[in-house]
Amino acid sequence: MTQHLTSLPVLLPMLAAIFMLMPPCGKNLRARRIVSVGMGLLTTVASAILMLMTQEHGTSVYAIGNWSAPFGIVLIADPLSALLVTLTSFLGLVCGLYSCAGDDERGSFFHPLLHFLVLGVNGAFLTGDAFNLFVFFEVLLIASYSLLMHGGDKRNTRAALQYVILNLVGSSVFLIALGILYGTLGTLNMADMAQKVTLLQGDDVYLAKIGGLLLLVVFALKGALLPLHLWLPNTYSTAMPVVAALFAIMTKVGVYSMMRVYTLIFGEEAGELSHMAQNWLWWLAMATIVMGAIGVLASQDLRKMVANLVVVSVGTLVALVAVQSVQSSAAAVYYLVHSTLVSAALFLLADLIARQRGKVADRITAGRPVAQPLFLGGAFLVAAVAVIGMPPLSGFVGKIWILRSTLDTPYGNWFWLVYLVASLAVLVSVSKAGSTVFWHHTGKSDSEQERAHPAQICAVLLLVMCAPLMVVFAGPLSEYALLAAQELHDFTGLLQDVLGGVN
C-alpha cells in the first residue's frame, strides 16, 4: 500500500465525488454530507502520512501504469508538494464541514464539486508532467466554474462570466506554450525538460524562451499577478464565502507552478535561459503588492478586503520566488501555508458577521451588533493579528523570515519599502474594519438573530487556531519548510529521482 500512497490524494477525492453522484447519495443530502466530510478526513490523513513519509524517506515517484519517466506519467511527492496537498485536503475538509450548516443546500452538487476541485488542485501539486499540469488545471477550473455559480445572483453571474472567459483564454495560451516547448524539447516531463533545456542552441533557445514566457503569462493569470489580477477581487467577493475560502488555495497553484518551472526548468542549470523570468517577477510582484494594498484601503466590505489581502499575499510569494534562493523559498513555503489558512478563516468570519448584522451585512459601516460578539470578535482578532503580521502569531514569523531572506538581494531595498508600507496599509484597514464592525453600533441586538451553527463554529476554530499553532510548532515547521526548499533547488537529486538512469 505504501507504494500507492502518492496517488491517494488524487484518487480519494475522485472516488468521493463519483460516489456522491450515484445512489444512495445522489438525492440524499445527509448521506452526501457524511461521505464528503468522511472522505475529506481520509484524504487529509493520507496526505499527512505522505508528508511525513517524504520528510523521512525523501522524494517519492509514482509511475502510473508502471511506465517510467519520461515516457509515462509520473506523480512526484517531495516535501513541498506533499505539504501543499495536505494543506489543500485540510482546507477542503474544513469547507465541507462549514457547508453542512446549510450552504450546500443553495445549489446542486456542492460536495461532489468540492472534491473534484480538491482532485484538480492535488493533481496539479503532484504531477511531474507539464501537460498533465494543464489537465489538472482544467479539472479544478471546471469545478470552480460551477462552484462560483452555486447559490449565485446576477452580480455573482457577471463576475463568474469574467472569470470563465479569462481562464479559457489562459488555457488556450497554456496549450500554445506547451506546443512550442514540446516542439523544441521533444518532451513535457518536467525533469526531462530541465535536462534538455541546457542543450539547446541557436533558434531553439529563442523558441524555448517564448514558450517559457507564455507559461509565465498563464501562471500570472492563475495566480492573480498584476496586471492579470483584476478578476480576483470581484470573483472572490461575490462567490459564496465558503467557496471563496476554498479558492484561497487556487491562487497558490499558479505560484507553485512558477516555483517549479522557473526553479527546475529555467533555473540555475538552464544555460542561456537561466533565471529568464527573474527580473519580470520582481517588478510584477512589487506592483501586485502595491495594487493589493490600495485595494485593501479602498474596500467597503469585509469580503472585498479579504480578497485584496489575497492579492497582497500573491505578490509577496512571487517576490520570494524571484529571489531564487533556498532561504527565500523556505520563507515562501511557511508564508504560503499561513496566508492560505488565515485568508480562508477571514472569508468564513465575514460570512458569519454578515448573517448576524442584518441588512448592513459585511459592509464596513456602523450596524446592528452581532449576536455572538465574544466568539466572532475573538476569532476576528486572532485572524487580524495574524494577517497583519504582528507578534506573537504566525504572520509575524513569516514576515521576519521574508525580510531576512530578501535583505541582500538586488532589489531588497525596494522590496522592504513596498512590503512594509503595504503592511502598514493592511494594519490601518483591518483595524478600522474590526473596530467599525464590533464597536460602532446602531440599534440593539435582536434575540431572533441568526447564530452560527456548531459546524460553522468548528470550521472557523480549526482555521483560526492554526495561527497560534504555527508559532507553537515553528521549529519543526521551519525545519520542514527548509527541507522542502532544499529539495526544490536540488536539481541533480530531482533528475536522479525521476529519471534514474534514463538519458
C-alpha positions in Angstrom: 0.0 0.0 0.0 2.9 2.3 0.8 4.0 2.5 -2.9 0.5 3.7 -3.9 0.3 6.3 -1.2 1.4 9.1 -3.6 -1.7 8.5 -5.7 -4.3 8.6 -2.8 -4.6 12.4 -2.6 -5.8 12.3 -6.2 -7.6 9.1 -6.1 -9.7 9.6 -2.9 -11.3 12.9 -3.9 -12.2 11.4 -7.3 -13.8 8.3 -5.8 -15.6 10.5 -3.3 -17.1 12.8 -6.0 -18.2 9.9 -8.2 -19.7 8.0 -5.2 -21.7 11.1 -4.2 -23.2 11.4 -7.7 -24.6 7.8 -7.5 -27.4 6.2 -5.5 -27.8 6.1 -2.5 -26.1 9.5 -2.1 -27.5 11.0 -5.3 -30.5 12.8 -3.8 -29.8 12.2 -0.1 -28.1 15.4 1.2 -27.4 13.9 4.6 -25.6 11.0 3.0 -23.6 13.4 0.9 -22.5 15.3 3.9 -21.4 12.2 5.8 -19.5 10.9 2.8 -18.0 14.3 2.0 -16.7 15.0 5.5 -15.6 11.4 6.0 -13.7 11.2 2.7 -12.3 14.7 3.3 -10.9 13.5 6.6 -9.5 10.3 5.0 -7.8 12.4 2.2 -6.3 14.7 4.8 -4.9 11.8 6.9 -3.5 10.1 3.7 -1.9 13.4 2.7 -0.4 13.9 6.1 1.1 10.4 6.1 2.5 11.1 2.7 4.1 14.3 4.0 5.7 12.5 6.9 6.9 9.8 4.6 8.6 12.3 2.3 10.2 14.0 5.2 11.7 10.7 6.4 12.5 8.9 3.2 12.8 11.7 0.6 11.0 12.2 -2.7 8.6 9.5 -3.9 8.0 9.0 -7.6 4.8 7.1 -8.6 4.8 5.8 -12.2 1.2 5.4 -13.4 0.7 2.1 -15.2 4.3 1.3 -14.3 5.5 3.4 -17.3 8.7 5.1 -16.1 9.6 8.7 -16.9 10.0 10.4 -19.3 7.7 8.2 -21.4 5.0 7.6 -18.8 3.0 9.9 -16.5 4.5 10.3 -13.0 3.3 11.8 -9.8 6.1 13.2 -7.7 5.7 13.7 -3.9 8.5 15.7 -2.5 8.3 17.7 0.8 6.9 20.8 -0.9 4.1 19.0 -3.0 3.2 16.8 0.0 2.8 19.8 2.3 0.6 21.6 -0.2 -1.5 18.5 -0.9 -2.0 18.2 2.9 -3.0 21.9 3.1 -5.5 21.5 0.2 -7.1 18.4 1.7 -7.4 20.1 5.1 -9.0 23.2 3.6 -11.4 21.0 1.6 -12.3 19.2 4.8 -13.0 22.4 6.7 -15.0 24.0 3.9 -17.0 20.8 3.5 -17.8 20.8 7.2 -18.7 24.5 7.2 -21.1 24.0 4.2 -23.1 21.3 6.2 -24.7 24.2 8.1 -26.9 24.9 5.0 -24.7 26.4 2.3 -24.7 23.1 0.4 -28.5 23.4 0.0 -28.3 26.6 -2.0 -27.4 24.7 -5.2 -26.8 21.3 -6.7 -23.8 19.0 -6.3 -21.8 21.2 -3.9 -20.0 18.3 -2.2 -19.1 16.4 -5.4 -17.8 19.7 -7.0 -15.7 20.4 -3.9 -14.0 17.0 -4.1 -13.4 17.5 -7.9 -11.7 20.8 -7.1 -9.5 19.1 -4.4 -8.7 16.4 -7.0 -7.6 19.1 -9.5 -5.5 21.1 -7.1 -3.8 18.0 -5.5 -3.1 16.7 -9.0 -1.5 20.0 -10.0 0.7 19.9 -7.0 1.8 16.3 -7.5 2.2 16.0 -11.3 5.7 15.7 -12.8 4.4 16.4 -16.3 3.7 19.8 -17.8 0.8 18.5 -20.0 -0.8 16.9 -17.0 -0.4 20.1 -15.1 -2.6 21.6 -17.8 -5.1 18.7 -17.4 -5.4 19.2 -13.7 -5.7 22.9 -14.2 -8.7 22.2 -16.3 -10.2 19.8 -13.8 -10.0 22.4 -11.0 -11.2 25.2 -13.2 -14.3 23.3 -14.4 -15.2 22.6 -10.8 -14.6 26.2 -9.9 -16.9 27.5 -12.6 -19.8 25.5 -11.2 -18.9 26.4 -7.6 -18.9 30.1 -8.4 -22.5 29.8 -9.7 -23.6 27.9 -6.5 -26.4 29.9 -4.9 -25.5 33.0 -7.1 -27.3 36.1 -8.3 -26.9 38.5 -11.2 -23.8 40.1 -9.6 -22.3 36.7 -9.0 -23.1 35.6 -12.5 -21.3 38.6 -14.1 -18.1 38.0 -12.1 -18.2 34.3 -12.8 -18.6 35.0 -16.6 -15.5 37.2 -16.5 -13.6 34.5 -14.6 -14.6 31.9 -17.1 -13.7 33.9 -20.2 -10.3 34.9 -18.7 -9.4 31.4 -17.8 -10.5 30.0 -21.1 -8.1 32.4 -22.8 -5.4 31.4 -20.3 -6.0 27.7 -21.1 -5.5 28.4 -24.8 -2.3 30.2 -24.1 -1.2 27.3 -21.9 -1.7 24.9 -24.8 0.2 27.1 -27.2 3.1 27.4 -24.8 3.2 23.6 -24.3 3.1 23.1 -28.1 6.1 25.3 -28.5 8.1 23.7 -25.7 7.2 20.2 -26.9 8.3 21.0 -30.4 11.6 22.5 -29.1 12.4 19.9 -26.4 10.6 16.8 -27.5 9.3 16.1 -24.0 6.9 17.6 -21.4 8.2 15.7 -18.4 9.5 18.5 -16.2 12.6 16.7 -15.1 13.4 15.7 -18.7 12.7 19.3 -19.9 15.1 20.6 -17.3 17.8 18.2 -18.6 17.2 19.0 -22.3 16.9 22.8 -22.0 20.6 23.0 -21.1 21.5 21.5 -24.5 19.5 24.0 -26.7 21.3 26.0 -29.3 20.5 28.6 -32.0 16.9 29.4 -32.7 15.7 26.7 -30.3 16.8 28.9 -27.4 14.5 31.7 -28.5 11.6 29.3 -29.1 12.0 27.9 -25.6 12.2 31.4 -24.2 8.9 32.3 -25.9 7.3 29.1 -24.5 8.6 29.9 -21.1 7.4 33.4 -21.1 3.9 32.3 -22.3 3.8 30.0 -19.3 4.6 33.0 -17.1 1.5 34.7 -18.5 -0.6 31.7 -17.8 0.7 31.3 -14.2 0.4 35.1 -13.6 -3.3 34.8 -14.6 -3.9 31.8 -12.4 -2.1 33.3 -9.5 -3.6 36.8 -9.9 -0.3 38.7 -10.6 -0.6 42.2 -11.9 -1.8 43.2 -14.5 -3.8 39.9 -14.7 -5.2 40.2 -11.1 -8.3 42.3 -11.8 -10.6 39.3 -11.9 -9.8 38.2 -8.3 -11.4 40.8 -6.0 -14.8 40.7 -7.8 -14.8 37.0 -8.2 -13.9 36.1 -4.6 -16.1 38.8 -3.0 -19.2 37.8 -4.9 -18.8 34.0 -4.6 -20.3 32.3 -1.6 -17.9 32.8 1.3 -17.3 29.1 1.8 -16.4 28.8 -1.9 -14.1 31.9 -1.6 -12.4 30.2 1.4 -11.8 27.1 -0.7 -10.5 29.3 -3.5 -7.8 30.7 -1.2 -5.6 27.7 -2.3 -6.2 28.2 -6.0 -4.0 31.3 -6.5 -1.3 29.3 -4.8 -1.4 26.7 -7.7 -0.2 29.5 -10.0 2.6 30.5 -7.6 3.6 26.9 -7.1 3.8 26.4 -10.8 6.2 29.4 -11.0 8.3 27.9 -8.3 8.5 24.6 -10.1 9.0 25.8 -13.7 11.4 28.7 -13.0 13.5 26.9 -10.4 13.7 23.5 -12.1 13.4 24.0 -15.9 14.6 27.6 -16.2 16.7 27.8 -13.0 20.4 28.0 -12.4 21.2 25.0 -14.7 19.3 26.3 -17.8 22.3 27.8 -19.6 21.3 30.7 -21.7 17.7 30.6 -20.3 18.8 30.6 -16.7 16.5 32.8 -14.5 14.8 34.1 -17.6 11.7 35.3 -15.6 13.5 36.7 -12.5 13.5 40.4 -13.4 9.9 40.3 -14.6 8.8 38.6 -11.4 10.5 41.1 -9.1 8.7 44.2 -10.5 5.4 42.5 -11.2 5.4 41.1 -7.6 6.1 44.5 -6.0 3.4 46.2 -8.3 1.0 43.5 -7.2 1.6 44.2 -3.5 1.0 47.9 -4.1 -2.2 47.3 -6.0 -3.4 44.8 -3.4 -2.7 47.3 -0.6 -4.6 50.1 -2.4 -7.5 47.6 -2.8 -7.4 46.8 0.9 -7.6 50.5 1.8 -10.4 51.2 -0.7 -12.5 48.1 0.4 -16.0 48.9 1.7 -16.9 45.4 2.8 -15.1 42.6 4.6 -15.1 40.1 1.7 -13.7 42.6 -0.8 -11.0 43.5 1.8 -10.1 39.8 2.3 -10.0 39.3 -1.5 -7.5 42.1 -1.8 -5.4 40.6 1.0 -5.1 37.5 -1.1 -3.7 39.8 -3.9 -1.1 41.1 -1.4 -0.1 37.6 -0.4 0.3 36.6 -4.0 2.7 39.5 -4.7 4.7 38.6 -1.6 5.0 35.0 -2.6 6.1 35.8 -6.2 8.7 38.2 -4.9 10.2 35.3 -2.9 10.1 33.1 -6.0 12.1 35.8 -7.8 14.9 35.7 -5.3 15.7 32.1 -6.3 17.4 31.1 -3.0 16.8 28.3 -0.6 16.1 30.7 2.3 13.6 32.7 0.2 11.8 29.5 -0.9 11.6 28.3 2.7 10.1 31.6 3.7 7.6 31.3 0.8 6.6 27.8 1.9 5.9 28.9 5.5 4.1 32.1 4.4 2.0 30.2 1.8 0.6 27.9 4.4 -0.1 30.8 6.8 -1.7 33.2 4.3 -3.9 30.4 2.8 -5.3 29.4 6.2 -5.8 33.0 7.5 -7.5 34.2 4.3 -9.9 31.2 4.4 -10.7 31.9 8.1 -11.4 35.6 7.3 -13.8 34.7 4.4 -15.8 32.4 6.7 -15.8 35.0 9.5 -17.0 37.7 7.1 -19.9 35.3 6.2 -20.9 34.8 9.9 -20.6 38.5 10.6 -22.8 39.4 7.6 -25.5 36.9 8.7 -25.8 38.5 12.1 -25.8 42.2 11.1 -29.0 42.1 9.1 -29.2 44.5 6.0 -25.8 46.0 6.7 -24.2 42.5 6.1 -20.4 42.7 5.9 -20.1 46.3 4.9 -17.6 48.3 6.9 -20.0 50.7 8.5 -22.0 51.0 11.7 -24.8 48.5 12.0 -26.6 46.1 14.3 -24.3 44.3 16.8 -23.6 40.7 16.1 -25.3 38.0 18.2 -22.1 36.3 19.2 -19.6 39.1 19.9 -17.2 37.1 22.0 -16.7 34.2 19.5 -16.7 36.4 16.4 -14.7 39.2 17.9 -12.1 36.9 19.4 -11.7 34.9 16.2 -11.5 38.1 14.1 -8.9 39.5 16.4 -6.7 36.4 16.1 -7.1 36.3 12.3 -6.5 40.1 12.0 -3.3 40.0 14.1 -2.1 37.1 12.0 -2.8 38.6 8.6 -1.3 42.0 9.7 1.9 40.2 10.7 2.1 41.3 14.3 3.6 39.2 17.2 3.0 36.7 18.6 1.2 34.8 15.7 2.3 33.1 12.5 2.2 36.2 10.4 5.0 37.8 12.4 7.2 34.7 12.0 6.6 34.7 8.3 7.2 38.4 7.9 10.6 38.3 9.7 11.7 35.3 7.6 10.6 37.1 4.4 12.5 40.3 5.3 15.6 38.3 6.2 15.6 36.3 3.0 15.3 39.4 0.8 17.8 41.6 2.7 20.8 41.0 0.5 19.0 40.7 -2.9 19.5 43.2 -5.8 16.0 44.7 -5.3 15.9 44.1 -1.5 15.7 47.8 -0.5 12.8 48.4 -2.9 11.0 45.3 -1.7 11.4 46.2 2.0 10.0 49.7 1.3 7.0 48.3 -0.6 6.3 45.4 1.7 6.5 47.4 4.9 4.3 50.3 3.6 1.8 47.7 2.4 1.9 46.1 5.8 1.1 49.5 7.3 -1.9 49.9 4.9 -3.2 46.4 5.9 -2.8 47.3 9.6 -4.8 50.5 9.2 -7.6 48.9 7.1 -8.1 45.7 9.1 -8.0 47.7 12.4 -10.6 50.1 11.0 -12.8 47.3 9.8 -12.7 45.4 13.1 -13.4 48.5 15.2 -16.3 49.6 13.0 -17.9 46.2 12.8 -17.6 45.3 16.5 -17.7 48.7 18.3 -19.8 51.1 16.2 -23.4 50.0 16.6 -26.8 51.4 15.5 -29.7 49.8 17.3 -29.7 46.8 19.6 -29.1 43.1 19.2 -32.1 41.1 18.2 -32.9 37.9 20.1 -34.1 36.3 16.8 -30.7 37.0 15.1 -29.2 34.0 13.3 -26.5 32.4 15.3 -23.5 30.4 14.0 -24.2 26.6 13.5 -21.9 24.3 15.5 -20.4 23.0 12.2 -19.5 26.6 11.3 -18.0 27.3 14.7 -15.9 24.2 14.5 -14.7 25.0 10.9 -13.7 28.6 11.9 -11.9 27.5 15.0 -10.0 24.8 13.1 -8.7 27.6 10.7 -8.1 30.3 13.3 -6.2 28.1 15.7 -3.7 27.3 13.0 -2.2 30.8 13.5 -1.0 30.2 17.1 -0.2 26.6 16.4 2.2 27.6 13.6 4.1 29.6 16.2 4.0 26.9 18.9 5.4 24.4 16.3 7.5 27.0 14.5 10.7 24.9 15.0 9.5 21.7 13.3 7.6 23.7 10.6 10.6 25.9 9.8 12.8 22.8 9.5 10.3 21.2 7.2 10.0 24.4 5.1 13.8 24.5 4.8 13.8 20.8 3.8 11.2 21.5 1.1 13.2 24.4 -0.2 16.4 22.4 -0.4 14.6 19.6 -2.3 13.1 22.2 -4.6 16.6 23.6 -5.5 18.3 20.2 -5.7 18.4 19.9 -9.5 20.6 16.8 -9.7 18.7 15.0 -7.0 15.3 15.5 -8.6 16.6 14.4 -12.0 18.0 11.3 -10.4 14.8 10.5 -8.5 12.5 11.0 -11.6 14.7 9.8 -14.5 17.1 7.4 -12.8 19.4 6.1 -15.5 17.3 7.3 -18.4 19.2 9.6 -20.8 
